[in-house]
């Protein structure tokens, strides 16, 4: 059986290149069971409720404001060192259909901690629903994937190792989830310092939340403290913001 040859699409070529560099990063997953029943209840009372990724993006960005190691990256130029950035930029993995193939695209949201939840939600919805060619980061990714592989990988390596351009091109942390499909990833691969991931939220409001971190940048205890602070932020400031949003009953009136 010879099968049939399927050429790599442009999004698939970009993902293969990105995974080439992600495979070189010594990442370790740390997980924590979080109790988010009150957060889930407050979210369900809102007329146009923000998506869970919006909540986690903002909460994690606030944690990164408190914990500088989460805003650091291992870079190789001009020589190997750690670079700390003043603010976070979240990179969100979004599945879109492109030329009849489900593909993963990446969109960035700068400083989610400073944005209202409904604004973050609106941006994520735009990334998920707008025509692929109209989203700037998606369009640039498709254009970049046209280049020959040696050129693509050279520029990706530079982008990951030049301190000044790395956060703008790739973000400072990633968010990759598909719990809405009833499944979860245990160890997503990424060239970023941290990738946030969470599973299916149970009926009692508990959920496994994972932080996959680059062990060259910090150690497991820092990741554990980050998850502890993340739960505190979700059940504190984020819960407070949700309770201040328009409830469904008032919107209907």
N, C-alpha and C positions, 0 to 999 in steps of 0.2 A: 504494500500500500504506500504510494508516494504522497498521498494527500495533496493539498493545494497550497500554493505560495500566497501569503498575504503580506503586502508591503506595510511597513510601519507608517502610520499616519503621523502628521506633524506633532500633535499632542503626545502621541506615544513616543516619538523620538526624543522630545524634550524630557519626558518622564524617565526614560532610560538613561539619559545623560545625568539627570539630577540624582538618580539612584546610584549611578557610578560614584559620585562624590559622597553620597549618604553612606554607602557601604564602608567608607574609610573612617567614619566617625565612630568612636567607641561609646555607643549609647547604652544606657541602663534604664530599665523601667522601674518606677516606684509607684505603688498604688495605695489608695486610702478609701475606705467605705465612708461615704458622707450621708448625713441625715438632712434631707432637703425638703421635708414634707411641707413646712410652712412656706418655703419659696414656691413650691409647686402650686399650693393652694392660692397664694397671692397672684401668681401668674395666671391661673385659670379664671380668676375673677375679672380680668382685664378684657375690654372689648376687642382691641386689636393687640392681642398678647404678643410680646416679643419672643422670638425663638430662643431656645436654650443656648445655641452657640453665642448669641448676643450677650447673654448673661455671663457665660464663662469667659468670653473675651474681655469684657469690662472688668470682671472680678480679678482675673489673672493679671491684667495690666496694672490694677491697683496694688496687687501683691508685689509685682515687679518694681513698682515705685518704692516700696519699702525694703525690698531685698535686692541690692545692687548686683549680686552674682547672676540673677536672672536676666540682667540686661548686658551681660558680657558675652564675648565670642572669642573663640580661638582663631587667630588669623596668622598667616605665614609671611606677610610682607610688612616691612622690609626684612624682618626675621620673625620667627615664631614668638608670639606674645598674646596676652589677653587684652582685648579692647572693651572698655565699658561705655555704653551709650546713655545719654541723659533721659531718653524716653523709649517706650516700647512701640514696636510696629508689629501688629499681628498679621500672620499669613494664613489665610483660610483656604483649605482645600475644598473645591466645589466640583461636583460631577455634573457635566453638561453633555448633551449629545452634539457631536460635530461630524457631519458627513456620514450620518447613520451609524455612528459608533459612540458608545458611552466613553467619555474621556474625563480625566482629572485636570482641572485648571486651578491656578492659584491667584488669589486676590489679596491685596494688602489694605489694612486699616490702620492709619497712624494714630498713636496715642488713644486707644479705646477708653482709657480711664477718664478722659476729659469729655467724652461724648455721652449724651443721653441714650438710654437703652433703645428708645424708638428710632433714633438716628442710626445706631449700629444695625438694628433689625432691618431698616429700610435699605441700607447698603448691602447687607447679605442677600436680601430679596432681589435687589437689582442684579447682583452677581449670578443669582440662580435663575433669573427669568428673562433678563434683557437679551436680545440677540448677541451671540458670542462676539461677532465682529464689532459691536458697539462698545464693548467693555475694554478700556484702554490696555489694561495689563494682559488680557486674553489676546488682544490683537497683536501686541508686541511679542508675546510668546509664540504665536503662530508664525509671525514674520521671522523671528530668530531661528525657528526650527527649520527654515528653508536652507540655512547655511550648511556647508559640509561639516561632518562630524568633528574633524580635528579643530576647525575654527570654533565651533560651538563649545567644545570642551575647554579650549584655551580661554575663551571669554568667561565661561562659567567659573573656571579656576580663579581667574583674576577677580571676578565679582565676589567670590567667597573669601578672598585673601587680601583684598585692598580694603583697609578699615573704613575709609570714608564713604565708599559706595555700597558696601555690603548691606547695611540695614535698608537702604532705599530699594535695592534690587531684590532682596530676599526676605526682609523682615528680621525681627529679633527673636520671635517665637512663632510656633505653628499651632494650628488647631485642625485636627483631622478626626472626624466622627462620622459614623453611619448607624448610630443607635436607633434612628427612626425606622430603619429596616429590620430591627429586631436582632442585630448582631453588633459585635464590638471587636476592635483590633487590640491585641495584647501588646504589640511592640511595633508601631509604625516606624518606618525608616525616614529620616530627614537629615539634611546637612546642618540644620539649625541647632542652636544650643539646647533649646527645650521644645518639646511638642506636647501639647495638652490633648488628652483623649479621655472620653468617658463612655460608659456603657448604657444599657437600657435602664431607665429610671423605674424602679418597682412601684407597686401600688402604695406601699407605705412611705414612699418618698426617699428611699435609700438608693444609692448608686455608687458603683465603683468608679473612681476618678484616677487616672494615671498621668504621671509626668515622666516623659522619657527625656533624659538629660545627657549631655556630653560630659563624660567623666573627666575630660581634660580641663574643663572649666570649673567645676565644683564637685562636691562629693554627695553621697547619699543622704547624709543628715540634713544638708541644705534643702534637698528635694523634699524630704519629709516635713521640714518646717514650712516649706512653701505650700504644701498641700493642706497643712493645718491652718495656715493663714487664709488660704483660699476658701475653706469652709467657713471661717469666721467672717470673711468679707461677703460671701454669698448669703449667709444667714443674718448679716448685719446691714451694711449700707445698701447692698443690692435688694434685699428684702424691703428695706425702707423705701427705696425708689419705686419698687413695684406697687407697694401699698398707696403711693401717692399718685399713681396713674389712674386714668378714667376707668371705672368699673363698667362691666357690660350692661348692667341695669340702668345706669345713668345715661349711657350712650344710646340705649334703645328709647329712653324717654325723650 
